[in-house]
């Protein structure tokens, strides 16, 4: 298993979801998160899957338009 970071758009929430997890491959990672969130395939649009842990940096929200973010379900 490898670590993958999945970036997806969750249609019911109208926001992005970003989560890292261990999976067999990139597709498995996306499916695991979709199932964890109890979403159907059309409600979970994969934007990107990154091999490894992705580290994100903050940007100045007053200088750019930020898309909504849907925090991970605990």
PyMOL CGO cylinders between C-alpha atoms (Angstrom):
from pymol import cmd
from pymol.cgo import CYLINDER

trace = [
    CYLINDER, 0.00, 0.00, 0.00, 1.01, 3.58, -0.67, 0.3, 1, 1, 1, 1, 1, 1,
    CYLINDER, 1.01, 3.58, -0.67, -0.15, 6.92, 0.65, 0.3, 1, 1, 1, 1, 1, 1,
    CYLINDER, -0.15, 6.92, 0.65, -2.34, 8.96, -1.71, 0.3, 1, 1, 1, 1, 1, 1,
    CYLINDER, -2.34, 8.96, -1.71, -3.85, 12.41, -1.32, 0.3, 1, 1, 1, 1, 1, 1,
    CYLINDER, -3.85, 12.41, -1.32, -7.24, 12.71, -2.99, 0.3, 1, 1, 1, 1, 1, 1,
    CYLINDER, -7.24, 12.71, -2.99, -8.66, 16.07, -4.04, 0.3, 1, 1, 1, 1, 1, 1,
    CYLINDER, -8.66, 16.07, -4.04, -12.33, 15.82, -4.99, 0.3, 1, 1, 1, 1, 1, 1,
    CYLINDER, -12.33, 15.82, -4.99, -15.36, 18.00, -5.46, 0.3, 1, 1, 1, 1, 1, 1,
    CYLINDER, -15.36, 18.00, -5.46, -18.33, 16.95, -3.32, 0.3, 1, 1, 1, 1, 1, 1,
    CYLINDER, -18.33, 16.95, -3.32, -21.43, 18.06, -5.18, 0.3, 1, 1, 1, 1, 1, 1,
    CYLINDER, -21.43, 18.06, -5.18, -23.96, 17.89, -2.30, 0.3, 1, 1, 1, 1, 1, 1,
    CYLINDER, -23.96, 17.89, -2.30, -21.71, 20.14, -0.19, 0.3, 1, 1, 1, 1, 1, 1,
    CYLINDER, -21.71, 20.14, -0.19, -20.64, 22.34, -3.11, 0.3, 1, 1, 1, 1, 1, 1,
    CYLINDER, -20.64, 22.34, -3.11, -17.08, 22.15, -1.82, 0.3, 1, 1, 1, 1, 1, 1,
    CYLINDER, -17.08, 22.15, -1.82, -13.73, 20.42, -2.19, 0.3, 1, 1, 1, 1, 1, 1,
    CYLINDER, -13.73, 20.42, -2.19, -12.60, 17.55, 0.01, 0.3, 1, 1, 1, 1, 1, 1,
    CYLINDER, -12.60, 17.55, 0.01, -8.89, 16.79, 0.49, 0.3, 1, 1, 1, 1, 1, 1,
    CYLINDER, -8.89, 16.79, 0.49, -7.74, 13.71, 2.36, 0.3, 1, 1, 1, 1, 1, 1,
    CYLINDER, -7.74, 13.71, 2.36, -4.66, 11.48, 2.50, 0.3, 1, 1, 1, 1, 1, 1,
    CYLINDER, -4.66, 11.48, 2.50, -4.91, 7.75, 3.15, 0.3, 1, 1, 1, 1, 1, 1,
    CYLINDER, -4.91, 7.75, 3.15, -3.21, 4.43, 2.45, 0.3, 1, 1, 1, 1, 1, 1,
    CYLINDER, -3.21, 4.43, 2.45, -4.59, 2.48, -0.52, 0.3, 1, 1, 1, 1, 1, 1,
    CYLINDER, -4.59, 2.48, -0.52, -3.61, -0.08, -3.14, 0.3, 1, 1, 1, 1, 1, 1,
    CYLINDER, -3.61, -0.08, -3.14, -3.61, 2.49, -5.96, 0.3, 1, 1, 1, 1, 1, 1,
    CYLINDER, -3.61, 2.49, -5.96, -5.02, 5.90, -6.88, 0.3, 1, 1, 1, 1, 1, 1,
    CYLINDER, -5.02, 5.90, -6.88, -8.43, 4.54, -7.89, 0.3, 1, 1, 1, 1, 1, 1,
    CYLINDER, -8.43, 4.54, -7.89, -8.72, 2.55, -4.66, 0.3, 1, 1, 1, 1, 1, 1,
    CYLINDER, -8.72, 2.55, -4.66, -7.92, 5.71, -2.68, 0.3, 1, 1, 1, 1, 1, 1,
    CYLINDER, -7.92, 5.71, -2.68, -10.66, 7.71, -4.40, 0.3, 1, 1, 1, 1, 1, 1,
    CYLINDER, -10.66, 7.71, -4.40, -13.22, 4.93, -3.97, 0.3, 1, 1, 1, 1, 1, 1,
    CYLINDER, -13.22, 4.93, -3.97, -12.38, 4.47, -0.28, 0.3, 1, 1, 1, 1, 1, 1,
    CYLINDER, -12.38, 4.47, -0.28, -12.93, 8.15, 0.46, 0.3, 1, 1, 1, 1, 1, 1,
    CYLINDER, -12.93, 8.15, 0.46, -16.14, 8.26, -1.59, 0.3, 1, 1, 1, 1, 1, 1,
    CYLINDER, -16.14, 8.26, -1.59, -17.49, 5.27, 0.34, 0.3, 1, 1, 1, 1, 1, 1,
    CYLINDER, -17.49, 5.27, 0.34, -16.33, 6.71, 3.68, 0.3, 1, 1, 1, 1, 1, 1,
    CYLINDER, -16.33, 6.71, 3.68, -18.32, 9.87, 2.93, 0.3, 1, 1, 1, 1, 1, 1,
    CYLINDER, -18.32, 9.87, 2.93, -21.33, 7.74, 1.89, 0.3, 1, 1, 1, 1, 1, 1,
    CYLINDER, -21.33, 7.74, 1.89, -21.49, 9.39, -1.54, 0.3, 1, 1, 1, 1, 1, 1,
    CYLINDER, -21.49, 9.39, -1.54, -22.61, 8.01, -4.87, 0.3, 1, 1, 1, 1, 1, 1,
    CYLINDER, -22.61, 8.01, -4.87, -20.27, 8.08, -7.86, 0.3, 1, 1, 1, 1, 1, 1,
    CYLINDER, -20.27, 8.08, -7.86, -21.93, 11.15, -9.49, 0.3, 1, 1, 1, 1, 1, 1,
    CYLINDER, -21.93, 11.15, -9.49, -21.70, 13.11, -6.21, 0.3, 1, 1, 1, 1, 1, 1,
    CYLINDER, -21.70, 13.11, -6.21, -17.91, 12.72, -5.84, 0.3, 1, 1, 1, 1, 1, 1,
    CYLINDER, -17.91, 12.72, -5.84, -15.87, 14.23, -8.68, 0.3, 1, 1, 1, 1, 1, 1,
    CYLINDER, -15.87, 14.23, -8.68, -12.16, 13.46, -8.47, 0.3, 1, 1, 1, 1, 1, 1,
    CYLINDER, -12.16, 13.46, -8.47, -10.03, 16.52, -9.23, 0.3, 1, 1, 1, 1, 1, 1,
    CYLINDER, -10.03, 16.52, -9.23, -6.63, 14.90, -8.62, 0.3, 1, 1, 1, 1, 1, 1,
    CYLINDER, -6.63, 14.90, -8.62, -4.95, 12.02, -6.83, 0.3, 1, 1, 1, 1, 1, 1,
    CYLINDER, -4.95, 12.02, -6.83, -1.39, 12.65, -5.69, 0.3, 1, 1, 1, 1, 1, 1,
    CYLINDER, -1.39, 12.65, -5.69, 0.95, 9.84, -4.70, 0.3, 1, 1, 1, 1, 1, 1,
    CYLINDER, 0.95, 9.84, -4.70, 2.18, 10.66, -1.22, 0.3, 1, 1, 1, 1, 1, 1,
    CYLINDER, 2.18, 10.66, -1.22, 1.19, 13.24, 1.34, 0.3, 1, 1, 1, 1, 1, 1,
    CYLINDER, 1.19, 13.24, 1.34, 0.46, 16.63, -0.22, 0.3, 1, 1, 1, 1, 1, 1,
    CYLINDER, 0.46, 16.63, -0.22, 1.37, 19.72, 1.76, 0.3, 1, 1, 1, 1, 1, 1,
    CYLINDER, 1.37, 19.72, 1.76, -0.76, 22.77, 1.08, 0.3, 1, 1, 1, 1, 1, 1,
    CYLINDER, -0.76, 22.77, 1.08, 0.18, 26.39, 1.66, 0.3, 1, 1, 1, 1, 1, 1,
    CYLINDER, 0.18, 26.39, 1.66, -2.11, 29.21, 2.71, 0.3, 1, 1, 1, 1, 1, 1,
    CYLINDER, -2.11, 29.21, 2.71, -2.75, 32.04, 0.27, 0.3, 1, 1, 1, 1, 1, 1,
    CYLINDER, -2.75, 32.04, 0.27, -4.04, 35.55, 0.88, 0.3, 1, 1, 1, 1, 1, 1,
    CYLINDER, -4.04, 35.55, 0.88, -7.80, 35.17, 0.42, 0.3, 1, 1, 1, 1, 1, 1,
    CYLINDER, -7.80, 35.17, 0.42, -8.16, 38.90, -0.21, 0.3, 1, 1, 1, 1, 1, 1,
    CYLINDER, -8.16, 38.90, -0.21, -5.93, 38.59, -3.29, 0.3, 1, 1, 1, 1, 1, 1,
    CYLINDER, -5.93, 38.59, -3.29, -7.47, 35.49, -4.92, 0.3, 1, 1, 1, 1, 1, 1,
    CYLINDER, -7.47, 35.49, -4.92, -10.85, 33.78, -5.22, 0.3, 1, 1, 1, 1, 1, 1,
    CYLINDER, -10.85, 33.78, -5.22, -10.89, 30.63, -3.10, 0.3, 1, 1, 1, 1, 1, 1,
    CYLINDER, -10.89, 30.63, -3.10, -13.14, 27.65, -3.83, 0.3, 1, 1, 1, 1, 1, 1,
    CYLINDER, -13.14, 27.65, -3.83, -15.15, 26.33, -0.87, 0.3, 1, 1, 1, 1, 1, 1,
    CYLINDER, -15.15, 26.33, -0.87, -13.55, 23.57, 1.20, 0.3, 1, 1, 1, 1, 1, 1,
    CYLINDER, -13.55, 23.57, 1.20, -15.38, 20.67, 2.82, 0.3, 1, 1, 1, 1, 1, 1,
    CYLINDER, -15.38, 20.67, 2.82, -13.41, 19.50, 5.86, 0.3, 1, 1, 1, 1, 1, 1,
    CYLINDER, -13.41, 19.50, 5.86, -12.84, 15.76, 6.37, 0.3, 1, 1, 1, 1, 1, 1,
    CYLINDER, -12.84, 15.76, 6.37, -15.43, 13.83, 8.33, 0.3, 1, 1, 1, 1, 1, 1,
    CYLINDER, -15.43, 13.83, 8.33, -13.96, 12.78, 11.67, 0.3, 1, 1, 1, 1, 1, 1,
]
cmd.load_cgo(trace, "trace")
